[in-house]
Amino acid sequence: MSDPDLHVVEQIDGAKGRYTIRTGEGAAEMTFSIASPVLRIVDHTQVPRSLQGRGVGRALFRHLVTQARAEGFRVVPLCPFVSAQLSRHIEDADLFQI
């Protein structure tokens, strides 16, 4: 399974949102709060054991980065997974508020 094979769905309900990837083996999600039009706080990423190690979490992170660049918001990474991905992808550091 590669990133292009994974379809991310964005759901926003008021000041809360999530990115979700569903496969036949389960669903992974990244949740966030919209603090302002220019700031999102990512608080959790959950990838079921059946999908771990297959790039699903990375696909959620890449979607977050792509959306932040396209929509002009910055990200506060409270989620340990997002913080770890940021340390591996310092080229995206300009999008994060630490």
C-alpha positions in Angstrom: 0.0 0.0 0.0 1.5 3.4 -1.0 0.5 7.0 -0.4 -1.2 7.4 -3.8 -3.5 4.4 -3.0 -4.7 6.0 0.2 -7.7 8.4 0.1 -7.9 10.9 2.9 -11.3 12.3 3.9 -11.5 15.6 5.8 -14.4 16.2 8.2 -14.9 19.5 10.0 -17.6 20.1 12.6 -17.3 23.6 14.1 -13.9 24.0 15.7 -13.0 20.2 15.5 -11.8 18.2 12.6 -10.3 14.9 11.5 -8.5 13.4 8.5 -9.5 9.8 8.0 -8.2 7.0 5.8 -10.4 3.9 5.5 -9.3 0.6 4.0 -10.7 -2.9 4.1 -8.5 -3.5 7.1 -9.6 -0.6 9.3 -9.6 3.2 9.6 -6.8 5.6 10.7 -7.4 9.1 11.7 -5.7 12.3 12.8 -7.7 14.7 14.9 -7.3 18.5 15.3 -8.9 21.6 16.7 -9.2 24.8 14.6 -7.9 27.5 17.0 -8.2 30.2 14.3 -8.4 30.4 10.5 -4.6 30.3 10.5 -3.9 27.8 13.3 -4.7 24.1 13.8 -3.8 22.1 16.8 -3.2 18.4 16.0 -3.8 16.4 19.1 -4.0 12.7 18.1 -3.1 10.2 15.4 -4.5 6.7 15.6 -3.5 3.9 13.2 -4.8 0.4 13.9 -2.3 -2.4 14.3 -3.5 -3.9 11.0 -2.3 -0.8 9.1 0.9 0.0 11.0 4.1 0.1 9.0 2.3 0.5 5.7 2.6 4.3 5.3 -0.9 5.2 6.5 0.2 7.5 9.3 2.7 9.1 6.9 -0.1 9.7 4.4 -2.1 11.5 7.1 0.9 13.7 7.9 1.6 14.5 4.2 -2.1 15.4 3.8 -1.8 17.7 6.8 1.2 19.4 5.3 -0.4 19.7 1.9 -3.5 21.3 3.4 -1.5 23.7 5.6 0.4 24.9 2.5 -2.7 25.2 0.3 -4.9 26.9 2.9 -2.2 29.0 4.7 -2.5 27.7 8.2 0.1 26.7 10.7 0.1 23.6 13.0 0.7 23.1 16.7 1.9 19.5 17.0 0.6 18.2 20.3 0.4 14.7 18.9 3.7 12.7 19.4 3.4 11.1 16.0 3.2 14.4 14.2 6.1 15.7 16.3 8.1 12.6 15.3 7.3 13.1 11.6 8.3 16.7 11.8 11.7 15.8 13.2 12.1 13.5 10.1 10.8 16.1 7.6 12.4 19.4 8.7 11.7 20.8 5.3 8.1 21.3 6.6 9.2 23.1 9.8 8.0 26.5 8.4 4.4 25.2 8.8 4.7 24.3 12.5 4.4 26.5 15.6 6.3 24.8 18.4 
